[in-house]
């Protein structure tokens, strides 16, 4: 989550200005000005001194030392959250608190920390109070975190109804068609369109995959009307709405900024757009919508017998579009970057396609949903990319009643025999991004190695598969939308865990698998090295270092 701080005046020039200004003032006024000028320094020093000498409440987790009051550790956390959390862990242990723009955020790291945050009871921690000010202006009222948890669980059940195996079978061909059409028409693949196997081309990974992701998601989950409406006006609405889905909006939800006003106008326009389509379907004007999510939601009713309203359906569809877009576009981009930097894995992926889908005439036939699930290297590439580059690096909950930290997470030390308690009003934070690169758990944790997932000697990967995968035999629980793998104490949580685990996980693997497979079938990818993670660059903007080169396959 990027938090940028810049200085527009150097200390030297400001000091010179003050000296000149004071020469025109009487001595008493000079003292006043001197005090005002030095006030920020005094405040910083007092804040630091107070942290060093103030009596400590041993029942509270240690607070990360910070120079700036209110701002706290926001700059360090925003610049590089993973490195910040790992360094704090070295000094304070798995449980500590840092200040984030006036908020007290208690971090719980590792697998047990994940379980502490994501496995907490509804009477102790609340996702709705942590996120509604961010999500409601974007998704709309009466859905997701704008409703009580029991209503959200019913809404997740409605969505899961639309994520059926029959629909998945139909989606494979749709996604493949969209990717092939994009490669045949977009200017980035001009040499591919010319059938030139000797000339290298290039495309921007994030830009290209963002466009492919929204095209494939709209064709499948959203429906034909939404796919056909993906013109410049709809794209601008999406961009304006997406502009309200940033860390700034999370921290300060009601600033009088133009980006906020654009967000609100776009939300209303997009909501009206979906409602108009829904009404046309209800009147019988549009009838070709057998496999999309709107069709699945139209017939759903809550436990009390009330059907979903038009606005609820519209806002659920907006939530699906926004949440899925970020996850799949970022993951597919990183996957292609790693494949390009490891051409031997790119070739192995291609040979996997040839082995399963090759025909006597040397071509590759279309995939099926069942066959796609039987490609171990493709599956491992996706899993490993999600491990190194999880869609979310930090997961927050608001503490609504004093929340004791279990001794197994933070055992009393010789200096402190008091168990920690996180007070009401704090936030708690778990970080899958940290636990997924924990050197105590993973071999060569920062190395992208898809083969770790099929290596029987890699105990960590095998344990993760059992504890987290929906097919791996882990503990299952039904929160109200069907049995899912609990996974809250797993070190691997790319789709979250517990009651708020993402129900679009299987669709994400399907979408990612078909997109990667289709591109690998057509072109070979190259890049000198994978660029480092940049937490200051929004995925839609990207960076010039994410430029991939490619050449068409014979």
C-alpha positions in Angstrom: 0.0 0.0 0.0 1.9 3.1 -1.2 2.2 6.1 1.1 4.4 8.8 -0.5 5.9 11.6 1.4 7.9 14.4 -0.5 9.6 17.5 0.6 9.0 20.6 -1.6 11.3 22.9 0.4 14.9 22.0 1.5 15.8 22.6 5.2 18.7 24.9 4.2 16.5 27.2 2.1 13.8 27.3 4.7 16.3 28.2 7.4 17.7 31.0 5.3 14.3 32.4 4.8 13.6 32.4 8.5 16.9 34.1 9.4 16.1 36.9 6.9 12.6 37.2 8.2 13.7 37.4 11.9 16.0 40.4 11.2 12.9 42.6 10.6 11.3 41.6 13.9 11.8 42.8 17.5 13.7 40.4 19.8 10.5 39.1 21.5 8.9 38.3 18.2 12.1 36.6 17.1 11.7 34.2 20.0 8.1 33.5 19.1 9.1 32.7 15.4 12.0 30.6 16.6 9.6 28.6 18.7 7.1 28.2 15.9 9.8 27.1 13.5 11.3 24.6 15.9 7.9 23.3 17.0 7.9 20.3 14.6 11.3 19.3 15.8 10.2 19.6 19.4 7.1 17.5 18.7 9.2 14.8 17.1 11.8 14.7 19.9 9.0 14.7 22.6 7.3 11.8 20.8 10.6 9.8 20.6 11.5 10.6 24.2 8.0 9.6 25.5 8.3 6.2 23.8 11.6 5.6 25.5 10.7 6.7 29.1 7.0 6.1 29.4 5.8 3.2 31.5 5.0 0.1 29.5 1.7 -1.8 29.8 3.0 -5.3 29.7 -0.3 -6.7 28.6 0.0 -4.8 25.3 2.2 -5.9 22.4 5.4 -3.9 21.9 4.9 -0.7 19.8 7.4 -0.2 16.9 9.5 2.9 17.5 8.6 5.8 15.3 9.8 9.3 15.0 6.6 10.9 13.6 3.5 11.1 15.8 0.2 10.1 14.1 2.0 9.2 10.9 3.9 6.5 12.8 5.4 3.8 10.6 3.2 4.5 7.6 6.1 5.6 5.3 8.2 2.5 6.0 5.2 0.2 5.7 4.1 1.8 2.5 7.5 1.8 0.9 8.1 -1.9 1.4 5.6 -3.7 3.6 7.2 -7.1 3.5 10.6 -5.9 4.4 9.2 -3.6 7.1 7.2 -6.5 8.7 10.2 -8.9 8.5 12.5 -6.4 10.2 10.0 -5.7 12.9 9.7 -9.4 13.4 13.5 -9.7 14.0 13.3 -7.0 16.7 9.9 -7.6 18.4 8.8 -11.1 17.6 5.7 -12.4 15.8 3.3 -10.0 17.6 3.8 -6.2 17.6 1.9 -3.0 17.0 2.7 -0.1 14.7 1.1 3.3 14.1 -0.5 3.9 10.8 -1.9 7.4 10.4 -3.3 7.4 14.0 -4.5 3.8 13.9 -2.9 1.2 16.1 -2.3 -1.9 14.1 -1.3 -5.1 15.8 0.5 -7.5 13.5 0.5 -11.3 14.0 2.9 -13.1 11.7 3.4 -16.7 10.7 0.9 -19.5 10.3 -0.3 -19.0 13.9 -0.6 -15.3 13.3 -2.8 -16.0 10.2 -5.0 -18.1 12.3 -5.2 -15.5 15.1 -6.5 -12.8 12.7 -8.5 -14.8 10.1 -9.8 -17.5 12.6 -11.1 -15.0 15.1 -14.7 -15.1 16.3 -17.3 -12.6 15.0 -17.6 -11.3 18.6 -13.9 -10.4 18.6 -12.8 -9.2 15.1 -14.8 -7.7 12.3 -13.9 -7.4 8.6 -16.9 -5.2 7.8 -15.7 -2.4 10.1 -12.2 -2.6 8.6 -13.2 -2.5 5.0 -16.6 -1.0 4.4 -15.4 2.6 4.0 -13.2 1.4 1.1 -15.4 -1.1 -0.6 -18.9 0.4 -0.3 -18.3 3.5 -2.4 -16.8 1.3 -5.1 -19.1 -1.8 -5.0 -22.2 0.0 -3.9 -24.7 -0.3 -1.0 -26.2 -3.4 0.5 -23.5 -5.9 -0.6 -20.2 -7.4 0.6 -19.0 -5.4 3.7 -22.0 -3.0 3.7 -24.2 -5.7 5.2 -24.1 -7.9 8.4 -21.8 -10.9 8.1 -24.7 -13.4 7.9 -26.1 -11.5 4.9 -22.7 -11.6 3.2 -22.5 -15.3 3.7 -25.8 -15.7 1.9 -24.6 -13.5 -0.9 -21.5 -15.6 -1.2 -23.7 -18.6 -1.5 -25.6 -17.0 -4.3 -22.4 -16.3 -6.2 -21.1 -19.8 -5.6 -24.3 -21.2 -7.2 -23.2 -19.4 -10.4 -19.7 -20.9 -10.2 -20.9 -24.3 -11.2 -18.9 -27.0 -13.0 -21.2 -26.8 -16.0 -20.5 -23.1 -16.3 -16.7 -23.7 -15.9 -16.9 -26.2 -18.8 -18.4 -23.5 -21.0 -16.0 -20.8 -19.9 -12.8 -22.6 -21.1 -13.7 -22.2 -24.8 -14.9 -18.6 -24.2 -11.6 -17.6 -22.5 -9.6 -19.3 -25.2 -11.5 -17.5 -28.0 -11.0 -14.1 -26.3 -7.3 -14.5 -25.9 -6.8 -15.7 -29.5 -9.0 -12.8 -30.8 -6.9 -10.3 -28.8 -3.6 -11.7 -30.2 -5.0 -11.6 -33.7 -6.2 -8.0 -33.4 -4.1 -6.0 -30.9 -1.2 -4.0 -32.2 1.2 -5.5 -29.6 1.0 -8.8 -31.5 1.6 -7.3 -35.0 4.4 -9.7 -36.0 2.3 -12.6 -34.8 -0.6 -11.5 -37.0 1.9 -11.3 -39.9 2.8 -15.0 -39.2 6.5 -14.0 -38.9 8.4 -16.6 -36.9 11.7 -14.8 -37.3 11.0 -11.4 -35.9 10.7 -10.6 -32.2 7.9 -8.4 -30.9 7.1 -6.9 -27.4 4.2 -6.1 -25.2 3.7 -4.6 -21.8 2.8 -7.4 -19.4 0.5 -5.6 -17.0 -1.3 -3.5 -19.6 -1.9 -6.5 -21.9 -3.0 -8.9 -19.2 -5.3 -6.3 -17.6 -7.1 -5.9 -20.9 -7.2 -9.7 -21.5 -8.5 -10.3 -18.0 -11.4 -7.9 -18.2 -12.3 -9.2 -21.6 -12.4 -12.8 -20.5 -14.1 -12.0 -17.2 -16.9 -10.0 -18.9 -17.3 -12.7 -21.6 -17.8 -15.4 -18.9 -19.1 -14.2 -15.6 -20.5 -10.9 -16.7 -22.4 -11.9 -19.8 -22.7 -11.0 -23.5 -24.3 -7.6 -22.9 -21.4 -6.5 -20.7 -18.8 -7.9 -23.1 -20.4 -6.1 -26.0 -20.4 -2.9 -24.1 -16.7 -2.8 -23.4 -16.1 0.3 -25.5 -14.2 3.4 -24.5 -17.1 4.8 -22.3 -17.4 1.7 -20.2 -13.6 1.5 -20.0 -13.5 5.0 -18.6 -16.2 4.2 -16.1 -14.1 1.2 -14.9 -11.0 3.4 -14.6 -12.7 6.1 -12.6 -14.2 3.5 -10.3 -10.9 1.7 -10.0 -9.4 5.0 -9.0 -11.3 4.8 -5.8 -9.8 1.5 -4.8 -6.5 2.7 -3.4 -4.7 2.8 0.0 -5.6 6.5 0.1 -9.3 5.7 0.0 -8.7 3.0 2.7 -7.1 5.5 5.1 -9.1 8.6 4.2 -12.5 7.6 2.7 -14.1 11.1 2.4 -11.6 13.5 1.0 -12.9 16.3 -1.2 -10.9 15.2 -4.2 -11.9 15.0 -7.9 -10.9 11.3 -8.0 -13.5 10.6 -5.2 -16.1 12.5 -7.2 -15.2 10.5 -10.3 -15.5 7.3 -8.3 -19.0 8.2 -7.1 -20.2 9.2 -10.5 -18.8 6.1 -12.1 -20.4 3.8 -9.4 -23.8 5.3 -10.1 -23.4 5.0 -13.9 -22.2 1.5 -13.8 -24.9 0.5 -11.3 -27.5 2.0 -13.7 -25.9 0.2 -16.6 -26.3 -3.3 -14.9 -29.9 -2.5 -13.8 -30.9 -1.6 -17.3 -29.5 -4.9 -18.6 -31.3 -6.7 -15.8 -34.6 -5.1 -16.7 -34.3 -6.0 -20.3 -33.7 -9.6 -19.3 -36.7 -9.5 -17.0 -38.9 -8.2 -19.8 -37.7 -11.0 -22.1 -35.9 -8.6 -24.4 -32.6 -10.3 -23.8 -32.6 -14.1 -23.6 -29.1 -15.4 -24.4 -27.5 -15.6 -20.9 -27.5 -19.2 -19.9 -24.0 -19.4 -18.2 -23.3 -15.9 -16.8 -23.5 -14.7 -13.2 -26.5 -12.3 -13.6 -28.6 -15.2 -14.7 -27.5 -17.2 -11.6 -28.4 -14.3 -9.3 -31.8 -13.4 -10.7 -33.5 -16.4 -9.2 -31.9 -16.4 -5.8 -33.7 -15.6 -2.5 -32.5 -15.0 1.1 -33.5 -17.3 3.9 -36.4 -15.1 4.8 -37.8 -15.5 1.2 -36.8 -12.1 -0.1 -35.4 -12.0 -3.6 -32.2 -10.1 -4.4 -33.0 -6.5 -5.5 -31.9 -5.1 -8.8 -29.3 -2.9 -7.1 -28.0 -5.8 -5.0 -27.5 -7.9 -8.2 -25.8 -4.9 -9.9 -23.5 -4.2 -7.0 -22.5 -7.9 -6.6 -21.5 -7.9 -10.3 -19.5 -4.8 -9.8 -17.7 -6.4 -6.9 -16.9 -9.5 -8.9 -15.6 -7.4 -11.8 -13.3 -5.3 -9.6 -12.0 -7.9 -7.2 -11.3 -10.5 -9.9 -9.7 -8.0 -12.3 -7.0 -7.1 -9.8 -6.2 -10.6 -8.8 -6.0 -12.3 -12.2 -4.3 -9.5 -14.1 -1.5 -9.1 -11.5 -1.0 -12.9 -11.2 -1.0 -13.7 -14.9 1.4 -10.8 -15.5 3.9 -12.0 -12.9 3.5 -15.6 -14.2 4.5 -14.6 -17.7 7.4 -12.5 -16.5 8.8 -15.5 -14.6 8.2 -17.8 -17.5 10.0 -15.4 -19.8 13.0 -15.2 -17.4 13.0 -19.0 -17.2 12.7 -20.2 -20.8 13.3 -23.8 -19.8 10.0 -23.7 -17.8 8.3 -22.0 -20.8 9.4 -24.8 -23.0 8.3 -27.4 -20.4 4.8 -25.8 -20.3 4.6 -25.9 -24.1 5.6 -29.6 -24.1 2.9 -30.2 -21.5 0.4 -28.7 -23.9 1.7 -30.9 -26.8 1.5 -34.0 -24.6 -2.1 -33.5 -23.6 -3.6 -31.7 -26.6 -1.4 -32.5 -29.6 -3.1 -33.9 -32.7 -1.6 -36.1 -35.5 -1.3 -33.0 -37.8 1.0 -31.2 -35.4 -1.6 -28.8 -34.1 -3.1 -28.3 -30.6 -6.8 -28.9 -30.0 -8.9 -27.0 -27.6 -8.8 -27.7 -23.9 -11.6 -28.9 -21.6 -12.2 -28.0 -18.0 -11.4 -31.5 -16.7 -8.2 -31.7 -18.8 -7.0 -28.3 -17.7 -7.0 -29.6 -14.1 -4.7 -32.4 -15.0 -1.7 -30.3 -16.0 0.7 -30.4 -13.0 3.3 -27.9 -14.2 0.7 -25.3 -15.2 -0.9 -25.7 -11.8 2.5 -25.4 -10.1 3.4 -22.3 -12.0 0.1 -20.6 -10.8 0.6 -21.8 -7.2 4.2 -20.6 -7.1 3.4 -17.2 -8.6 0.7 -16.7 -6.1 3.2 -17.6 -3.3 5.8 -15.1 -4.4 3.3 -12.4 -5.5 0.1 -12.8 -3.5 -2.7 -10.4 -4.6 -3.0 -9.0 -1.1 0.0 -8.6 1.2 -1.9 -7.5 4.3 -5.3 -8.5 5.7 -7.0 -6.3 8.3 -9.7 -6.8 10.9 -11.1 -4.3 13.4 -11.0 -5.5 17.0 -14.5 -5.0 18.5 -13.8 -6.6 21.9 -10.6 -7.1 23.8 -8.8 -9.9 22.0 -6.3 -12.1 24.0 -3.3 -13.3 22.1 -2.8 -17.1 22.6 0.4 -18.2 24.3 1.3 -20.4 21.4 1.6 -17.3 19.2 3.5 -15.1 21.7 4.7 -17.1 24.7 5.6 -15.1 27.8 9.3 -14.2 28.0 11.6 -13.9 31.0 11.1 -10.1 30.8 7.3 -10.3 30.5 5.1 -13.0 31.9 1.9 -11.2 31.0 -0.1 -12.6 28.1 -0.8 -10.0 25.4 -4.3 -8.6 24.9 -5.2 -6.5 21.8 -7.6 -3.8 23.0 -11.0 -3.0 21.4 -10.6 -0.3 18.7 -7.2 -1.6 17.5 -6.8 -3.2 14.1 -5.1 -6.6 13.7 -3.1 -7.5 10.6 -2.0 -10.8 9.1 0.4 -11.0 6.2 0.2 -14.0 3.8 3.0 -12.3 1.8 5.3 -12.8 4.8 4.3 -16.3 5.8 4.6 -17.4 2.1 8.3 -16.4 2.0 9.1 -17.3 5.6 12.6 -18.8 5.7 11.6 -20.9 8.7 9.0 -22.6 6.5 10.2 -22.6 2.9 13.4 -23.7 1.1 14.9 -20.8 -0.9 11.8 -18.8 -0.1 12.4 -15.9 -2.5 13.2 -18.2 -5.4 10.5 -18.8 -8.0 10.5 -22.6 -8.2 7.3 -24.2 -9.5 8.7 -27.7 -9.1 8.6 -27.3 -5.3 4.9 -28.2 -5.5 5.5 -31.6 -7.1 8.7 -32.4 -5.2 7.8 -35.1 -2.5 10.9 -34.0 -0.5 9.6 -30.4 -0.1 7.7 -31.0 3.1 6.5 -27.4 3.3 4.7 -27.4 0.0 3.1 -30.8 0.7 1.8 -29.6 4.1 0.5 -26.5 2.6 -1.4 -28.4 -0.1 -3.1 -30.5 2.6 -3.9 -27.7 4.9 -5.1 -25.1 2.3 -6.1 -26.7 -1.0 -9.9 -27.3 -1.4 -8.9 -30.8 -2.8 -6.1 -31.5 -0.5 -7.9 -33.0 2.5 -7.7 -30.1 4.9 -10.2 -29.3 7.6 -13.5 -28.2 6.0 -16.1 -25.9 7.5 -19.4 -24.4 6.3 -19.8 -20.7 7.1 -23.1 -20.5 5.3 -22.1 -20.8 1.6 -21.0 -24.4 1.4 -18.1 -26.4 2.8 -14.6 -24.9 2.2 -11.2 -25.7 3.4 -10.7 -23.6 6.6 -7.0 -23.0 6.0 -6.6 -20.3 8.6 -3.4 -21.8 10.1 -1.8 -22.4 6.7 1.3 -20.3 5.8 -0.1 -20.2 2.2 -3.2 -18.1 1.8 -3.3 -16.3 -1.6 -7.1 -16.3 -1.5 -7.5 -15.6 2.2 -8.9 -18.1 4.7 -11.8 -18.7 6.9 -15.2 -17.2 6.4 -13.9 -14.6 4.1 -11.9 -16.9 1.9 -12.4 -15.9 -1.8 -15.1 -18.1 -3.4 -13.7 -17.2 -6.9 -10.6 -19.3 -6.3 -11.5 -22.1 -8.7 -12.6 -19.6 -11.4 -9.3 -17.8 -10.9 -7.3 -21.0 -11.5 -9.4 -21.7 -14.6 -9.0 -18.2 -16.0 -5.3 -18.0 -15.3 -4.7 -21.5 -16.7 -6.4 -20.9 -20.0 -4.9 -17.4 -20.5 -1.3 -18.7 -19.8 -1.8 -21.9 -21.8 -3.2 -20.0 -24.9 -0.3 -17.5 -24.9 2.3 -20.2 -24.4 0.9 -22.1 -27.3 1.3 -19.1 -29.6 4.6 -17.5 -28.6 7.9 -17.9 -26.8 8.6 -15.3 -24.2 11.9 -13.7 -23.1 13.0 -11.1 -20.5 16.4 -10.5 -19.1 15.2 -10.6 -15.5 12.0 -10.3 -13.5 11.7 -6.7 -12.1 11.4 -6.2 -8.4 8.0 -5.6 -6.8 7.1 -1.9 -6.8 4.5 -1.0 -4.2 4.2 2.6 -5.5 3.1 1.6 -9.0 -0.6 0.8 -9.6 -1.0 -2.4 -11.7 -2.9 -0.5 -14.3 0.0 1.9 -14.8 2.8 -0.6 -14.6 6.4 0.1 -15.5 8.6 0.0 -18.5 10.6 -2.8 -16.9 7.6 -5.1 -17.4 8.1 -5.1 -21.2 8.2 -8.7 -22.5 9.7 -9.7 -25.8 8.3 -12.6 -27.7 8.5 -14.6 -31.0 5.8 -16.7 -32.7 6.1 -20.4 -32.4 6.5 -22.3 -35.7 
